[in-house]
């Protein structure tokens, strides 16, 4: 397989796991945060955006450490 195809498949798998994690977060974590945080932070779009940013940083970090560096 070509290198581009391998990266494409890897990113697709990461996206699948991101979707699973996002679903779990929307089911369990976000309602718990809404109950704890002040009214300003209860806006669902703020919590979803923050969760998406954290998830993206996590997945890109994992990808950066897994993919071997070229010399």
Buried (B, 14 or more C-beta within 10 A) or exposed (E): EEEEEEEEEEEEEBEEEBEEBBEEBBEEBBEEBBEEEEEEEBEEEEBBEEBEEEBEEEBEEEEEEEEEEEE
